[in-house]
Amino acid sequence: MEIFKRKKKTVQQPKAFEGEYVLDVEDLKIRYETDDAVVYAVNGIDLKLKRKQTLGLVGETGAGKTSTVLALLKLIPTPPGVVEAKKILVNGKDVMALSDKQLQQIRGNEIAMVFQDPMTSLDPVYTVGEQIAESYMIHDKLSKKEALEEAKKMLEIVGIPAERSGEFPYQFSGGMKQRVVIAIALACRPNILIADEPTTALDVTIQLQVLELMKQLNEKYQTSTIMITHDLGIVAETCDEVAVMYAGQIVEKGTLEDVFENTKHPYTEGLFNSLPNMNDRNSKLNPIKGLIPDPTIVFTGCPFAERCRYAKEKCFKQKPTVKHLSESHQVKCLRYDEADFKIERSLK
Amino acid sequence: MKKSHKKTRNKSLIWRQFKKNKGAVIGLVVFCVIVVIAIVSVIVFDFEADITAVKAADRLLPPSKEHWFGTDNLGRDVFARVCYGAQYSLLIGVVSVIISVVFGSLVGAFAAFVGGWIETVIMRLIELLLMIPGILLVIMIVYTFGASIPNLMLALGLSTVPHFARNARASVLTVRNNEYIEASRALGASELRVLFKHVLPNAISPILVQATSRISGCIISAAGYSFLGLGVPSPLPEWGAMLSDGRPFIYNYPYLEIFPGLAIMITVLAINQIGDGLRDALDPKLKR
């Protein structure tokens, strides 16, 4: 009877949760203190995520996307990492205040992560079935046999025949491995799924399949998702909300429509402009000039000012503040203090 | 069951790779034969009557039909003694390596896994042990606790602990930063679970290869220490001790030295071949 009850738990809907936001982060700062320098990876960001929503976290390499989500799991290695925040609430629980044991209960159970490279995120010495079963053994306290049965079901759900549960990761292709990784992450029906560039290592046709699968499963299990990517196409395809990160800050945030149709921040504009133009095959690529700034520098002004073609003198001297343009849409740019300021993209 | 059938595939892959190395397979066969000899001789020979009993009439007989390897200066059958001695060499080799593998690799793996100042302290302490020459360590232990097989095992095991600790540390350091380790943490696995279930199994192959080749090293050392009178006490037919006993008769009765010497050589060669084969089979670059 006991066993029956426990089994039922694993196939139930997401963990009960009341409250508007499954994730509520305020003023998150992460820095890495090494012997030579202090690297400011994340400099005060706010994130809120509603039930069943998908948030896209977009930005260049080194913008602090991965650091941000690792902090949600409290997986930033300390030292050298230092994490500060007013609050990081996952499912209403303050991650910063939890003990190691409580953290282990949350990880994988309430908030789970899909890593970037499926080739390296599976343990080569265990069969895929055993690896999926591990979450059931840790969180639902199932016996190995029961857990393996559950794992087979989960494999079927992500579209892999259950007979293959006894095979090792090297016997799978990249796309299949990523399905396995997704199966592991969703095994315990977490409320929040973090996908750290889940399709970067896959080719385009497989990307589509994996994204479809994730979308489908999120609907089925009512999971909220944070999708880290630098592919704007994926964002358009999967996300409800978008946050654009630059140098450890969120420079623009809004619904998909806000950010894509009604772009406000010069950096976001730059991202769109640097996409290849499919209609004019002779046109040159139009990248954002310059490089992402050295993260060891503390900025007195806007970190994007050097690369920004709208930058004025004040942009270098004064820190930009968050401007709320509508209920959902916000931008961090000084030029919007001027009533008639518009970037080129919105003029078109 | 289907699952267990599939799971053996990975192991059979290692086995297939191992089989390609002819020397390793021969080594394995020879090693198995030696193990069988060791076991059978315990059953067949009577320790009192066949191994240690002095028979003055049979002194120093050359190899013949009755005494295949001849007899020694006390009239004991050398063939029986060589066969009976196999168990000591194998036991000493295996047990002392197990001592050093378990202790050394756990300490090394723990140090690497935890990192920071704890790692530094542990590794420096281990290296302190490395500074003491092996033979000195053995002399110290044997003179303190007396010459016996368990003490020899302990001494041999302790003297190789640093090597295993350093190897395990290096191996864990390379595994520790893999993404699947972080992934298992993100899954909610406790640190102990991560170390024992994910880090160690992935770091085990170099330790295993080193352990195999250390067995032969320990057998040679044990024979050497017995030869010097530090190891297995005299009436026991340990190969090194037999070499030591036969030394005065080497000019006129060389077979007293040849057969125990050959036994040591064949055993060590076989184990080394197995070690080579294992190294090739477990090498990730050659596999798959």
Boltz contact constraints between the chains, C-beta under 6 A:
constraints:
  - contact:
      token1: [A, 73]
      token2: [B, 186]
      max_distance: 6.0
  - contact:
      token1: [A, 104]
      token2: [B, 188]
      max_distance: 6.0
  - contact:
      token1: [A, 104]
      token2: [B, 190]
      max_distance: 6.0
  - contact:
      token1: [A, 107]
      token2: [B, 186]
      max_distance: 6.0
  - contact:
      token1: [A, 107]
      token2: [B, 188]
      max_distance: 6.0
  - contact:
      token1: [A, 108]
      token2: [B, 187]
      max_distance: 6.0
  - contact:
      token1: [A, 108]
      token2: [B, 188]
      max_distance: 6.0
  - contact:
      token1: [A, 109]
      token2: [B, 188]
      max_distance: 6.0
  - contact:
      token1: [A, 113]
      token2: [B, 186]
      max_distance: 6.0
  - contact:
      token1: [A, 115]
      token2: [B, 179]
      max_distance: 6.0
  - contact:
      token1: [A, 115]
      token2: [B, 183]
      max_distance: 6.0
  - contact:
      token1: [A, 120]
      token2: [B, 179]
      max_distance: 6.0
  - contact:
      token1: [A, 121]
      token2: [B, 179]
      max_distance: 6.0
  - contact:
      token1: [A, 121]
      token2: [B, 180]
      max_distance: 6.0
  - contact:
      token1: [A, 121]
      token2: [B, 183]
      max_distance: 6.0
  - contact:
      token1: [A, 122]
      token2: [B, 180]
      max_distance: 6.0
  - contact:
      token1: [A, 123]
      token2: [B, 180]
      max_distance: 6.0
  - contact:
      token1: [A, 123]
      token2: [B, 198]
      max_distance: 6.0
  - contact:
      token1: [A, 125]
      token2: [B, 201]
      max_distance: 6.0
  - contact:
      token1: [A, 125]
      token2: [B, 202]
      max_distance: 6.0
  - contact:
      token1: [A, 135]
      token2: [B, 187]
      max_distance: 6.0
  - contact:
      token1: [A, 138]
      token2: [B, 188]
      max_distance: 6.0
  - contact:
      token1: [A, 166]
      token2: [B, 3]
      max_distance: 6.0
  - contact:
      token1: [A, 166]
      token2: [B, 6]
      max_distance: 6.0
  - contact:
      token1: [A, 166]
      token2: [B, 7]
      max_distance: 6.0
  - contact:
      token1: [A, 167]
      token2: [B, 6]
      max_distance: 6.0
  - contact:
      token1: [A, 168]
      token2: [B, 10]
      max_distance: 6.0
  - contact:
      token1: [A, 170]
      token2: [B, 288]
      max_distance: 6.0
